[in-house]
Amino acid sequence: MSIDFFGERLKAVRKSKRLTQLDLSQRLEVSKGTVSAYEQGLSYPSLETFVKICAILDTSADYLLGVSDNLPFKMGGLTDSQVESILQFVSLIERANEITHEQ
C-alpha cells in the first residue's frame, strides 16, 4: 500500500476547514515548513503527529492515507450533488497522477 495521496488529501482537508498551513502548524506545534513538506509528500508525520492531524482536522486516518474515499466530514454549504461533483473531480486528478507516475 502506498500513501501517495496523503499530501494532497491533507491539503484538501486543511483548506476545507479554512485553515492555513501556519494555523495547522501552530496547532501541531511544528513549523509551517513541516506542514508544507507533508503536503508536498517530501516527508511524513510521526504517528503521534498523524493522530493529532486527524483530531485537529476531524478526519479519519483511512481517508488521509487513501484507504477510503469516504469523506469523514461535511463540506459546509454544498449540496450532495456538488460534493459528488467535487469527489469525481478529485478522483480524476488522482487517476491522472497515477498515470503520470506510471510513465
C-alpha positions in Angstrom: 0.0 0.0 0.0 1.2 3.5 -0.8 0.5 6.8 0.8 0.9 8.8 -2.4 -2.2 10.8 -1.8 -1.5 11.8 1.8 -0.2 15.2 1.0 -3.0 16.0 -1.5 -5.7 14.9 0.9 -4.1 16.7 3.9 -4.1 19.9 1.9 -7.7 19.5 0.7 -9.0 18.7 4.2 -7.0 21.6 5.7 -8.4 24.0 3.2 -11.9 22.7 3.7 -11.6 23.6 7.4 -10.4 27.0 6.3 -7.0 26.6 8.0 -3.7 27.9 6.6 -0.5 25.9 6.8 0.5 28.3 9.6 -2.7 27.6 11.5 -2.2 23.9 11.3 1.4 24.1 12.1 0.7 26.1 15.3 -1.9 23.6 16.5 0.5 20.7 15.8 3.4 22.6 17.4 5.6 22.1 14.3 6.9 24.6 11.7 4.9 25.9 8.7 7.7 24.3 6.6 7.0 20.9 8.1 3.3 21.1 7.2 4.3 22.2 3.7 6.6 19.2 3.4 3.8 16.9 4.4 1.5 18.4 1.8 4.2 18.1 -0.9 5.0 14.5 0.0 8.5 15.4 1.0 8.1 14.0 4.5 5.5 12.3 6.6 4.4 13.0 10.2 5.3 10.7 13.1 2.4 8.5 14.3 1.8 10.9 17.2 1.6 13.9 14.9 -0.6 12.0 12.5 -3.1 11.3 15.2 -3.1 15.0 16.1 -3.7 15.9 12.5 -6.7 13.6 12.3 -8.1 15.1 15.6 -7.5 18.7 14.6 -9.0 18.2 11.1 -11.7 15.9 12.4 -11.0 13.4 9.7 -10.1 9.8 9.5 -6.7 8.2 9.1 -8.3 6.0 6.4 -9.2 9.0 4.3 -5.9 10.7 4.6 -4.0 7.5 3.8 -6.1 6.7 0.8 -7.6 3.5 2.3 -11.1 5.0 2.0 -12.6 7.6 -0.3 -15.4 8.4 2.1 -15.1 11.9 3.3 -15.5 11.8 7.1 -16.6 15.4 7.2 -19.3 17.7 5.7 -18.3 20.2 3.1 -20.2 23.2 4.5 -22.8 24.8 2.3 -22.6 22.4 -0.6 -25.4 20.2 -1.8 -24.9 16.4 -2.1 -24.7 16.9 -5.9 -21.9 19.5 -5.6 -20.0 17.3 -3.2 -20.3 14.4 -5.6 -19.0 16.6 -8.4 -16.0 17.6 -6.3 -15.3 14.0 -5.4 -15.5 13.0 -9.1 -13.1 15.7 -10.0 -10.7 14.7 -7.2 -10.9 11.1 -8.5 -10.0 12.2 -12.0 -7.0 14.1 -10.6 -5.8 11.1 -8.6 -6.1 8.9 -11.7 -4.2 11.4 -13.8 -1.4 11.4 -11.1 -1.3 7.6 -11.2 -0.9 7.6 -14.9 1.8 10.3 -14.8 3.7 8.3 -12.1 3.5 5.1 -14.2 5.2 6.8 -17.2 
